[in-house]
Amino acid sequence: MPDDDLKELLHRNLAFLLEETFASPARSGGNAYLDTGTGWGPTLASLSAEEASQALAPGGTTIAGHVEHARFYLEVVLRYAEGKGEPVDWAESWQVREVTPVAWEALKETFLATCHRAHDTLLGRESWDDHALGAVLAVLAHSAYHLGAVRQRALVARAG
């Protein structure tokens, strides 16, 4: 397969996976996560601030914490993609635990805007190298992990 064809195939599949993870639009012909509407956008839309603030155990993480951590991670990757690789305080990314309804709406809006920026930035590259591919794969893996954790915590929160 010629390099240009491989790059196009890679780009198309990465775009599909990022879109599925972040926005999760309804599609005919299937999707990556088997069920429709399981990405960050639809998942967060149905959660209240109270549900987002519930820990599974005393001192445990919350949905709001996972969302803030995932947002923080994306911001770090975006800065790194711009050549701004400064030291990161990862503990800072877990400071959010409880949110008010207003704070929850703001966090969701900021997070989804960051997802959109990450999608556009990561896929808008003119050329692909080891660094660029590694960044996209890391974002996909990290985002999918935390999305799964949030979806499981949402089930528990709704069950009371």
C-alpha beads as a LAMMPS data file, in Angstrom:
LAMMPS data file: protein, C-alpha beads

160 atoms
159 bonds

1 atom types
1 bond types

-500.0 500.0 xlo xhi
-500.0 500.0 ylo yhi
-500.0 500.0 zlo zhi

Masses

1 110.0

Atoms # bond

1 1 1 0.000 0.000 0.000
2 1 1 1.458 3.399 -0.927
3 1 1 2.327 5.733 1.951
4 1 1 -0.323 8.292 0.942
5 1 1 -3.041 5.619 1.000
6 1 1 -1.882 4.411 4.411
7 1 1 -1.863 7.968 5.776
8 1 1 -5.389 8.565 4.483
9 1 1 -6.591 5.277 5.987
10 1 1 -4.952 6.099 9.304
11 1 1 -6.347 9.638 9.345
12 1 1 -9.882 8.478 8.496
13 1 1 -9.887 5.837 11.242
14 1 1 -8.400 8.137 13.870
15 1 1 -10.991 10.792 12.994
16 1 1 -13.766 8.210 13.327
17 1 1 -12.518 7.038 16.726
18 1 1 -12.031 10.550 18.115
19 1 1 -15.490 11.586 16.940
20 1 1 -17.009 8.434 18.415
21 1 1 -15.249 9.006 21.737
22 1 1 -16.081 12.689 22.062
23 1 1 -19.338 13.518 20.246
24 1 1 -20.678 10.028 19.517
25 1 1 -23.074 10.986 16.721
26 1 1 -25.779 8.589 15.588
27 1 1 -24.626 6.792 12.444
28 1 1 -25.982 4.257 10.092
29 1 1 -23.531 1.463 9.514
30 1 1 -22.324 1.031 13.078
31 1 1 -19.882 2.660 15.404
32 1 1 -16.782 1.851 17.416
33 1 1 -18.356 1.368 20.834
34 1 1 -21.207 -0.895 19.674
35 1 1 -23.981 1.166 21.248
36 1 1 -24.919 4.568 19.879
37 1 1 -24.697 7.668 22.024
38 1 1 -22.030 6.344 24.380
39 1 1 -19.384 9.047 23.888
40 1 1 -18.583 11.905 26.221
41 1 1 -21.206 14.309 24.852
42 1 1 -24.278 12.098 25.273
43 1 1 -22.972 10.593 28.524
44 1 1 -22.464 13.943 30.233
45 1 1 -25.694 15.455 28.913
46 1 1 -27.800 13.150 31.049
47 1 1 -25.925 13.602 34.343
48 1 1 -26.906 15.996 37.111
49 1 1 -24.460 17.877 39.332
50 1 1 -25.549 15.686 42.230
51 1 1 -24.770 12.498 40.295
52 1 1 -21.458 13.978 39.108
53 1 1 -20.477 14.710 42.714
54 1 1 -21.098 11.235 44.178
55 1 1 -18.071 9.140 45.101
56 1 1 -18.347 5.351 45.024
57 1 1 -16.560 5.188 48.358
58 1 1 -15.468 7.775 50.927
59 1 1 -12.529 9.677 49.470
60 1 1 -13.038 8.094 46.052
61 1 1 -13.152 9.831 42.730
62 1 1 -16.305 11.344 41.296
63 1 1 -17.626 11.798 37.787
64 1 1 -16.821 15.511 38.054
65 1 1 -13.274 14.564 39.035
66 1 1 -12.882 12.269 36.027
67 1 1 -14.223 14.951 33.694
68 1 1 -11.843 17.596 35.069
69 1 1 -8.913 15.160 34.940
70 1 1 -9.716 14.212 31.322
71 1 1 -10.029 17.918 30.418
72 1 1 -6.718 18.692 32.117
73 1 1 -5.037 15.813 30.243
74 1 1 -6.321 17.084 26.893
75 1 1 -5.043 20.583 27.686
76 1 1 -1.603 19.148 28.492
77 1 1 -1.554 17.228 25.194
78 1 1 -2.623 20.345 23.284
79 1 1 0.114 22.427 24.919
80 1 1 2.627 19.676 24.171
81 1 1 1.491 19.631 20.529
82 1 1 2.250 23.368 20.422
83 1 1 5.768 22.683 21.702
84 1 1 5.033 23.835 25.254
85 1 1 6.112 20.786 27.239
86 1 1 6.416 22.187 30.755
87 1 1 6.229 20.058 33.949
88 1 1 2.696 19.051 34.965
89 1 1 1.177 18.694 38.428
90 1 1 -1.126 15.720 37.825
91 1 1 -2.500 15.869 41.382
92 1 1 -3.936 19.266 40.452
93 1 1 -6.091 17.563 37.821
94 1 1 -7.993 15.660 40.531
95 1 1 -8.904 18.659 42.719
96 1 1 -12.509 18.859 41.488
97 1 1 -14.754 16.519 43.447
98 1 1 -18.119 18.152 43.985
99 1 1 -19.883 20.596 41.692
100 1 1 -22.909 22.856 41.915
101 1 1 -25.389 22.769 39.029
102 1 1 -23.829 25.950 37.592
103 1 1 -20.276 24.648 37.995
104 1 1 -21.274 21.297 36.460
105 1 1 -22.716 22.970 33.367
106 1 1 -19.579 25.091 33.030
107 1 1 -17.283 22.074 33.444
108 1 1 -19.212 20.073 30.829
109 1 1 -19.144 22.990 28.383
110 1 1 -15.417 23.588 28.892
111 1 1 -14.615 19.890 28.640
112 1 1 -16.579 19.360 25.416
113 1 1 -15.022 22.487 23.883
114 1 1 -11.596 21.079 24.789
115 1 1 -12.555 17.753 23.177
116 1 1 -13.505 19.612 20.001
117 1 1 -10.211 21.541 20.004
118 1 1 -8.250 18.332 20.586
119 1 1 -10.065 16.621 17.719
120 1 1 -9.334 19.498 15.336
121 1 1 -5.752 20.044 16.491
122 1 1 -4.717 16.417 16.463
123 1 1 -6.273 15.688 13.092
124 1 1 -5.340 18.999 11.500
125 1 1 -1.680 18.123 11.207
126 1 1 -0.047 18.414 7.808
127 1 1 2.244 15.472 8.424
128 1 1 2.214 12.433 10.677
129 1 1 5.231 11.339 12.634
130 1 1 5.870 9.174 15.671
131 1 1 5.058 12.077 18.020
132 1 1 1.743 12.962 16.349
133 1 1 0.529 9.381 16.128
134 1 1 1.542 8.708 19.732
135 1 1 -0.391 11.780 20.900
136 1 1 -3.605 10.741 19.115
137 1 1 -3.380 7.165 20.372
138 1 1 -2.697 8.364 23.917
139 1 1 -5.687 10.723 23.793
140 1 1 -7.917 7.927 22.520
141 1 1 -6.790 5.439 25.159
142 1 1 -6.923 7.923 28.036
143 1 1 -10.266 9.396 26.990
144 1 1 -11.856 5.981 26.455
145 1 1 -10.632 4.752 29.855
146 1 1 -12.112 7.717 31.726
147 1 1 -15.279 7.625 29.630
148 1 1 -15.791 3.999 30.701
149 1 1 -15.154 4.908 34.336
150 1 1 -17.680 7.747 34.126
151 1 1 -20.294 5.530 32.481
152 1 1 -19.912 2.917 35.245
153 1 1 -20.095 5.553 37.991
154 1 1 -23.207 6.984 36.337
155 1 1 -24.911 3.594 36.629
156 1 1 -24.068 3.449 40.324
157 1 1 -25.163 7.060 40.923
158 1 1 -28.510 6.428 39.264
159 1 1 -29.044 3.237 41.219
160 1 1 -28.671 5.214 44.452

Bonds

1 1 1 2
2 1 2 3
3 1 3 4
4 1 4 5
5 1 5 6
6 1 6 7
7 1 7 8
8 1 8 9
9 1 9 10
10 1 10 11
11 1 11 12
12 1 12 13
13 1 13 14
14 1 14 15
15 1 15 16
16 1 16 17
17 1 17 18
18 1 18 19
19 1 19 20
20 1 20 21
21 1 21 22
22 1 22 23
23 1 23 24
24 1 24 25
25 1 25 26
26 1 26 27
27 1 27 28
28 1 28 29
29 1 29 30
30 1 30 31
31 1 31 32
32 1 32 33
33 1 33 34
34 1 34 35
35 1 35 36
36 1 36 37
37 1 37 38
38 1 38 39
39 1 39 40
40 1 40 41
41 1 41 42
42 1 42 43
43 1 43 44
44 1 44 45
45 1 45 46
46 1 46 47
47 1 47 48
48 1 48 49
49 1 49 50
50 1 50 51
51 1 51 52
52 1 52 53
53 1 53 54
54 1 54 55
55 1 55 56
56 1 56 57
57 1 57 58
58 1 58 59
59 1 59 60
60 1 60 61
61 1 61 62
62 1 62 63
63 1 63 64
64 1 64 65
65 1 65 66
66 1 66 67
67 1 67 68
68 1 68 69
69 1 69 70
70 1 70 71
71 1 71 72
72 1 72 73
73 1 73 74
74 1 74 75
75 1 75 76
76 1 76 77
77 1 77 78
78 1 78 79
79 1 79 80
80 1 80 81
81 1 81 82
82 1 82 83
83 1 83 84
84 1 84 85
85 1 85 86
86 1 86 87
87 1 87 88
88 1 88 89
89 1 89 90
90 1 90 91
91 1 91 92
92 1 92 93
93 1 93 94
94 1 94 95
95 1 95 96
96 1 96 97
97 1 97 98
98 1 98 99
99 1 99 100
100 1 100 101
101 1 101 102
102 1 102 103
103 1 103 104
104 1 104 105
105 1 105 106
106 1 106 107
107 1 107 108
108 1 108 109
109 1 109 110
110 1 110 111
111 1 111 112
112 1 112 113
113 1 113 114
114 1 114 115
115 1 115 116
116 1 116 117
117 1 117 118
118 1 118 119
119 1 119 120
120 1 120 121
121 1 121 122
122 1 122 123
123 1 123 124
124 1 124 125
125 1 125 126
126 1 126 127
127 1 127 128
128 1 128 129
129 1 129 130
130 1 130 131
131 1 131 132
132 1 132 133
133 1 133 134
134 1 134 135
135 1 135 136
136 1 136 137
137 1 137 138
138 1 138 139
139 1 139 140
140 1 140 141
141 1 141 142
142 1 142 143
143 1 143 144
144 1 144 145
145 1 145 146
146 1 146 147
147 1 147 148
148 1 148 149
149 1 149 150
150 1 150 151
151 1 151 152
152 1 152 153
153 1 153 154
154 1 154 155
155 1 155 156
156 1 156 157
157 1 157 158
158 1 158 159
159 1 159 160
